Amino acid sequence: MNNDKRREIFTRWRAANPHPTTELNYRTPFELLIAVILSAQTTDKGVNKATALLFPVANTPQAILDLGLEGLKSHIRTIGLYNSKAENIIRTCRILVEQWQGEVPHERAALEALPGVGRKTANVVLNTAFGEPTIAVDTHIFRVANRTGIAPGKTPLAVETRLLKVVPAEFKRDAHHWLILHGRYTCIARIPKCGQCLIADLCDFKDKTPAAAGR
């Protein structure tokens, strides 16, 4: 795929959705951090259901520590892998209180040092909470980048590196959200909705569903 096609793809996405954001509900960087930790192998809808109960009770590191491990678990039992996630959250909250005065750090290395936080989670927090032009590659973005030809790569890190290189600077801050929403609702895993796709005529995918033929 050439750069003119990429620019047109992101131009169309921006025109259709000028201010994209995460579908996780949050009000502070800490709430976002907790929501993203909880979101691993879980839908955003499921996370939002759990945090709607948790955050009114405890939405700071100290408040979650005061809740305790069992108290935290009782609020997130509907989340997949809630036992291990609760343990990571408690450990993360302890580090935030002891080393960061209860604040979420704005540095990648510090974020990735938190239990339950990997590169993808750090990228989400840096981008969505702090406005950094990072791109967190999840399964949706990995699929879209490879299927469309925007930024093919064999690993999430390879795709991330390629995206950061080829996405025009003016689109980079919001690219993560456009890509994930496209993968979640249009370029879905089993049968992509090519007939409803805003970029079907620009996409390099060879096996487009028939409805896209007229585009």
HUMO-V891966 format. One record per residue. N is the residue number from 0. RES is the residue in three letters. PSI is psi in whole degrees, 0 to 359 (none if undefined). Layout:
# HUMO-V891966
n & res & psi
N & RES & PSI
N & RES & PSI
This chain:
# HUMO-V891966
n & res & psi
0 & MET & 135
1 & ASN & 168
2 & ASN & 330
3 & ASP & 319
4 & LYS & 316
5 & ARG & 315
6 & ARG & 319
7 & GLU & 321
8 & ILE & 310
9 & PHE & 330
10 & THR & 317
11 & ARG & 317
12 & TRP & 319
13 & ARG & 320
14 & ALA & 323
15 & ALA & 331
16 & ASN & 82
17 & PRO & 333
18 & HIS & 69
19 & PRO & 152
20 & THR & 177
21 & THR & 154
22 & GLU & 1
23 & LEU & 138
24 & ASN & 128
25 & TYR & 160
26 & ARG & 338
27 & THR & 162
28 & PRO & 323
29 & PHE & 315
30 & GLU & 320
31 & LEU & 315
32 & LEU & 312
33 & ILE & 318
34 & ALA & 320
35 & VAL & 320
36 & ILE & 318
37 & LEU & 338
38 & SER & 349
39 & ALA & 124
40 & GLN & 29
41 & THR & 147
42 & THR & 154
43 & ASP & 324
44 & LYS & 318
45 & GLY & 321
46 & VAL & 314
47 & ASN & 326
48 & LYS & 319
49 & ALA & 316
50 & THR & 338
51 & ALA & 335
52 & LEU & 324
53 & LEU & 309
54 & PHE & 326
55 & PRO & 337
56 & VAL & 320
57 & ALA & 109
58 & ASN & 25
59 & THR & 160
60 & PRO & 316
61 & GLN & 322
62 & ALA & 322
63 & ILE & 322
64 & LEU & 320
65 & ASP & 328
66 & LEU & 324
67 & GLY & 165
68 & LEU & 311
69 & GLU & 323
70 & GLY & 320
71 & LEU & 314
72 & LYS & 323
73 & SER & 337
74 & HIS & 344
75 & ILE & 21
76 & ARG & 338
77 & THR & 352
78 & ILE & 138
79 & GLY & 142
80 & LEU & 34
81 & TYR & 331
82 & ASN & 308
83 & SER & 325
84 & LYS & 320
85 & ALA & 317
86 & GLU & 317
87 & ASN & 320
88 & ILE & 317
89 & ILE & 314
90 & ARG & 320
91 & THR & 316
92 & CYS & 323
93 & ARG & 318
94 & ILE & 317
95 & LEU & 320
96 & VAL & 315
97 & GLU & 329
98 & GLN & 340
99 & TRP & 21
100 & GLN & 32
101 & GLY & 3
102 & GLU & 155
103 & VAL & 124
104 & PRO & 153
105 & HIS & 16
106 & GLU & 138
107 & ARG & 311
108 & ALA & 319
109 & ALA & 322
110 & LEU & 315
111 & GLU & 345
112 & ALA & 349
113 & LEU & 138
114 & PRO & 133
115 & GLY & 1
116 & VAL & 115
117 & GLY & 193
118 & ARG & 319
119 & LYS & 312
120 & THR & 317
121 & ALA & 318
122 & ASN & 319
123 & VAL & 314
124 & VAL & 314
125 & LEU & 320
126 & ASN & 306
127 & THR & 322
128 & ALA & 325
129 & PHE & 0
130 & GLY & 19
131 & GLU & 147
132 & PRO & 55
133 & THR & 161
134 & ILE & 112
135 & ALA & 118
136 & VAL & 106
137 & ASP & 190
138 & THR & 324
139 & HIS & 311
140 & ILE & 322
141 & PHE & 316
142 & ARG & 311
143 & VAL & 316
144 & ALA & 320
145 & ASN & 316
146 & ARG & 317
147 & THR & 335
148 & GLY & 5
149 & ILE & 315
150 & ALA & 74
151 & PRO & 148
152 & GLY & 155
153 & LYS & 344
154 & THR & 159
155 & PRO & 321
156 & LEU & 322
157 & ALA & 319
158 & VAL & 316
159 & GLU & 313
160 & THR & 318
161 & ARG & 316
162 & LEU & 315
163 & LEU & 334
164 & LYS & 321
165 & VAL & 340
166 & VAL & 125
167 & PRO & 144
168 & ALA & 323
169 & GLU & 341
170 & PHE & 352
171 & LYS & 322
172 & ARG & 325
173 & ASP & 358
174 & ALA & 318
175 & HIS & 314
176 & HIS & 317
177 & TRP & 317
178 & LEU & 314
179 & ILE & 321
180 & LEU & 322
181 & HIS & 318
182 & GLY & 328
183 & ARG & 326
184 & TYR & 340
185 & THR & 302
186 & CYS & 60
187 & ILE & 165
188 & ALA & 306
189 & ARG & 302
190 & ILE & 101
191 & PRO & 146
192 & LYS & 67
193 & CYS & 328
194 & GLY & 339
195 & GLN & 6
196 & CYS & 131
197 & LEU & 340
198 & ILE & 21
199 & ALA & 325
200 & ASP & 348
201 & LEU & 344
202 & CYS & 143
203 & ASP & 0
204 & PHE & 125
205 & LYS & 338
206 & ASP & 49
207 & LYS & 146
208 & THR & 148
209 & PRO & 327
210 & ALA & 342
211 & ALA & 354
212 & ALA & 330
213 & GLY & 354
214 & ARG & none
